[in-house]
Amino acid sequence: MNNDKKDSHASNKSVGLFADKAYKRTPDAKNQTAPQSNQAITTDESLSLNKQAEPRHTVSKKTIASGEALKLAVVGHTNTGKTSLLRTLLRDVYFGEVKNEAATTRHVEQAKLTDSQTGEVMVTLYDTPGLEDASGLMDWLEDNTASRRDGIERLQQFLAADIAQSADNSDTSVGDDLQDYDYSQEAKVIRQLLASDMAIYVVDAREPVLGKYKDELAILSWAAIPVMPVFNFTDSQDANIEDWQTMLARRNLHISTRFDSVAFEFTDEMRLWQNLATMLTHSEMLEQLMARRTENWAQLYDEASIIIADFLLNVAAFVREINQDDDPMPVLQQMQEAVRQSERTMQHSLLNLYKFYDNAVAATPLELQAYQQDPFDPELLKSYGIRTTSGATAGALLGLGIDAAALGTTLGLGAAIGGIAGGLLSNTGSIADRVAGVKRLYIDPATLTLLATRALDLLTALRHRGHAATDATQLLYNSEKNHLETLPTDDRAEAEANPMTVWPTHKLPNELKKARGKPQWSSLSGGKSEQAQLLRADMAWSLAGKLQSHKLYE
């Protein structure tokens, strides 16, 4: 049996607001006299470092006291999503190893949730190997331990047996004749249970209730610590939660919760911690954890809204001047490319803020076609239900992203939209501009509306995406729902009549209207980026508040 877990992300950075770095197990840790702060600590190693260390088979946990960090073991059958759940709790796509196969986690791995302000450890989480053969272990316990002894004594007797240590004491696989009787993975789980204050039992809600799961719960109950079932993959149509709850109730497990590590809901996480707190005599640390994470979650939302608002103001203030008789198309193309790059930068800022990175570990929503589509594509306007009152001509012009009112009816523009000049508004520039013989080109209101809506779609997707998601299409929110081409004809007509945008295209927020008269606010206009950002900072706060108050994005 291979007991060496590959550490393919040893150099990853910390996960920011929510957790310390989830340190990995080092192969030579057993040769050290004390753990280093930047190394993983397996359960066996941490137990051997106690001042009054007991043999592995007689280890006992300390009872949690007021002010102590909670030691929380995450246990369950193999391939139920234990590591996935921890990735989402830690906001860390790098923690552990996630594969669609059994026995991916081979050692106990540790991670800590700390107070983002004080650095105090509030919860220590332990990711354990999957329980592979609880039914076989139960048979062994029935045959080799006395039923009159309490559960902890029976588990300690198991841990003292060779059958629990055969693979631990060798770097090579056990012989074929012992392979069927190797319970070293179960032993790792039980050792961690006995050293923990409580446990989360992760249930794949898609699985039917089988005898092996009942045996797992019976064995876990012998550890004499609170155990709370947590249903993972609850968003699946194949979930069997009612059947599971019936079985759990018959085993006196009446407190459970749902926490989907892919389709994430922050309220589900808070309910998880709250339910755990009700099972503890001293729950101060969990209450502190809930308060801090709620505060951090709100702070992330504020920061994300500022990023989006700043981007929109930067684009709204973007202006270029051309001579009265110049063809606007070359300048138009330059402006479009500048806006594309600015949107991409904004999108990556949101991804980094929520700890999603472009890497090989997990796909990001940016890989969706909805976010790759050119914001100046006229079809994208239609897909968001954005219509204009000026007919097809204005629609084509808006697709180019230039304000019709600022352009007038130049020959170059007429050629650019297929020679159709009718329906365009006359130049509304100032008298001074007309005397000087110049025109100012702006990004049009419809494109600003599209950029705002698409940015908030992305924010919504990130706030509901678990860090265990490995497929960009596992969670699609408004960005895909808004695509009219996916709707039946009747529904498409209704969607076009009721566009899913943050505001009507003809009613830009006052902050964006003001920005259109402040070209010095935009770094895209050639100004210094830092100075321009300072100039629009106050307006960004004001606009961010309006973005948050929109009912579609609460």
Beta strands, then each sheet from edge to edge (+ up, - down):
strand 1: 70-76
strand 2: 109-114
strand 3: 121-127
strand 4: 198-204
strand 5: 227-232
strand 6: 257-258
strand 7: 319-323
strand 8: 438-442
sheet 1: 2+ 3- 1- 4- 5- 6-
sheet 2: 7+ 8-
end
